[in-house]
Amino acid sequence: MRNTPINYEIVKEKINSSGLKPDISSSTIREIVRLVNEIQEATGEKYVRMEMGVPGLPTPEILLEAGKNALKSSVTSKYPMIEGDADLKKETAKFVKLFMNLNVEAKHCIPAVGSMQSAMALFLTVNRTCIDRNKILFLDPGFPVQKQQCHVLGIDYETFDVYNFRGEKLKDKIESYLKTGNFSSIIFSNPNNPSWISFTERELKIIGELATKYETVVLEDLAYFGMDFRNDYSVPGQAPYQPSVANYTNNYVIMLSSSKVFSFAGQRLGLMVVSPNLFDKSFEGLRRNFKKDTFGYALIYGSLYTLSAGVNHSSQKAMAEMLKQVNEGNYNFIEGVKEYAERAKTMKQLFLENGFKIVYDKDEDQPIADGFYFTFSYDGLSGDELLEELLYYGISAISLKITGSERTEGMRACVSQVLPEQFKTLEERLKRFKEDH
Ligand SMILES: Cc1ncc(COP(=O)(O)O)c(C=O)c1O
C-alpha cells in the first residue's frame, strides 16, 4: 500500500467504484464533485477543492436588501414580463455605457435565468437565422456546458484551441471556418473559463471584423466581467473600459452574468445585451420557427418565452438596485472580488515551486492575469494520471480535456473555494506530490 496524504486504499476504492475510470479526465465537474464528497466523507479528510467554479465570497448587502424588499412587495403572485423588469433594463443600458462605452437602449438588454439560459436561448435563435448557417464555432477552451447545450439541442458545432493561434494567426484560422458559409455564430468567454486568457484588442478586432465580413453573430460571454485585474475597469464613465468585440462589429450579443462578479450565482440572473443593429435585423430563416423574422423579437417572445416565461422578480429588482448603485459610483463592484487574484497569485506560486507548469500562461506576449481560474500540468503525467494522482494528495481539479483544450495533460484549478487558511495544507500536499513523483 502506498503512503499518501489521504488514505490510499479508501481513495482507490472510491475511484474504482465511481465508474469514472479508465477515462477519469473526461468526468464532468459535477462527477468530480460527487467523487470528492464521497472520499471526504469516507476518510474524514478535507480536500483542497478546486474543481467547481462557485463564487466563494458572500453576496453584497445591496443585493440581499433589495431582493428582500422586492419579495415583501407582493410581486410573487404575478408573472414577470418576459422582456424583463423596466428598471433593470434601464440600469443595464446605463451600465453598458458607463463600463463598456457602448450605446444601447433599455430594450436591447434582456434578463435570463443565468448566462446558462442566455446561451440556450441564443443558440436556439441564432442557429435558425439562415438555412445554411447551422453551425456554431467555439473559440476554445471553453465552458463545457455550452457544448452540452448544443448536444441537447442537436446543434452542430466546430471548435479549435486558440493556444496555437494567438495574435495575427487567429485571423486565418477563424476565416478558414467562416468562409464555408456554414457558421451562424462564434462564441468565446473573456476572461476565459478555464484558461483565464483574455483576447487582446488586436484579437478582438480580428474576431469582430471577420464577424462583419461573414455575417456571423459573435456571442461574447463576459461571465467574468471586469475580472481581468491587470486593468481597473471599475470607474464609471472612465477608460479603461471592459474590452469587447462590440467595438469592432455590429453583429454581437454580450452575455453578462451576476454569478461571479456580483457573487449572486444562486439567484440565477444573467443579462443579454443585443447589438441595436442585430436586434432589429430581419432573417428569412427565423420564419421557420418564429412568428416574426426580427432577431430581438424571436429571441424574447420565441426562445425565451418557451424556456421559462421570464426571470423571478426579486432577482431582477435586486440587480436593478445593484446596477443603480454601481452606475452612480456608490459601490465599487470589482474591489470585493479582487480577493480571487490574490489567491491565484499565491496558489500559482505554490504549484510552480513544486514542479508544476502553468499551461495557458500568456496573452500574446503578456503574462495572463491572476483571477478566478488557472491551468497547470506536471511533466510526465497525462491528464488522467494527474487528476487521479492528485486525489491521493487531497487536491481536486477538473481536466482540460472536457473544455475543448488540446492540452489534455492540463488541469483547471478554480481558486474560489480555497481559503487562505488552506494554503499551508496545499503547500504541504504539493511538496509531498513533488517528492513522490
Ligand atoms: C464562461 C461561463 N459562461 C457562463 C457561465 C454560467 O453563468 P451563470 O451562472 O450566469 O449561468 C459560467 C459559469 O461558470 C461560465 O464560466
The ligand as an SDF file (V2000), in Angstrom:
LIG
                    3D

 16 16  0  0  0  0  0  0  0  0999 V2000
  -17.7880   31.1820  -19.2250 C   0  0  0  0  0  0  0  0  0  0  0  0
  -19.0540   30.9770  -18.4650 C   0  0  0  0  0  0  0  0  0  0  0  0
  -20.2220   31.2480  -19.0540 N   0  0  0  0  0  0  0  0  0  0  0  0
  -21.3770   31.0950  -18.4050 C   0  0  0  0  0  0  0  0  0  0  0  0
  -21.4180   30.6180  -17.1240 C   0  0  0  0  0  0  0  0  0  0  0  0
  -22.7540   30.4360  -16.4630 C   0  0  0  0  0  0  0  0  0  0  0  0
  -23.1110   31.5850  -15.7910 O   0  0  0  0  0  0  0  0  0  0  0  0
  -24.4800   31.7020  -14.9850 P   0  0  0  0  0  0  0  0  0  0  0  0
  -24.1980   31.3170  -13.5710 O   0  0  0  0  0  0  0  0  0  0  0  0
  -24.8630   33.1430  -15.1320 O   0  0  0  0  0  0  0  0  0  0  0  0
  -25.4840   30.7970  -15.6220 O   0  0  0  0  0  0  0  0  0  0  0  0
  -20.2350   30.3070  -16.4580 C   0  0  0  0  0  0  0  0  0  0  0  0
  -20.2660   29.7560  -15.0970 C   0  0  0  0  0  0  0  0  0  0  0  0
  -19.3350   29.1950  -14.5900 O   0  0  0  0  0  0  0  0  0  0  0  0
  -19.0160   30.4920  -17.1520 C   0  0  0  0  0  0  0  0  0  0  0  0
  -17.8570   30.1890  -16.5990 O   0  0  0  0  0  0  0  0  0  0  0  0
  1  2  1  0
  2  3  1  0
  2 15  2  0
  3  4  2  0
  4  5  1  0
  5  6  1  0
  5 12  2  0
  6  7  1  0
  7  8  1  0
  8  9  2  0
  8 10  1  0
  8 11  1  0
 12 13  1  0
 12 15  1  0
 13 14  2  0
 15 16  1  0
M  END
$$$$
